[in-house]
């Protein structure tokens, strides 16, 4: 696994803003017997996928996410149903509704994200640029805001 020193992690966290995140539309291949969408490393998403997971059976009113990453990028897709993703750069917030399996939200490091308003039967697919590393997470919102307010490291 790539080792990044603490100051570099904080620098990466500091530089991100909401407009660094965006909706990406994937290629759709239409067929009479069903559509197909594919994702290839560093082509449809701007990173090599190292980890993939999906979230499902989310109880009504429950939220997921509630963290930021120092170095990991994520591509979040509503494979089925819909949900909202609220992103926050410590200054501004914006909420995206994801409800198309051929579109996803690119979330860069240093952006707080919260997934909520899951429809019944929804499935959230997340493609991640890094393997799981608990040390890459900022899970406390006050700590996130403190990190975003630092001037220079």
Beta strands, then each sheet from edge to edge (+ up, - down):
strand 1: 22-25
strand 2: 51-56
strand 3: 64-69
strand 4: 74-80
strand 5: 83-88
strand 6: 93-98
strand 7: 103-107
strand 8: 112-116
strand 9: 123-128
strand 10: 137-138
sheet 1: 1+ 7- 4+ 9- 2+
sheet 2: 6+ 5- 8+ 3- 10+
end
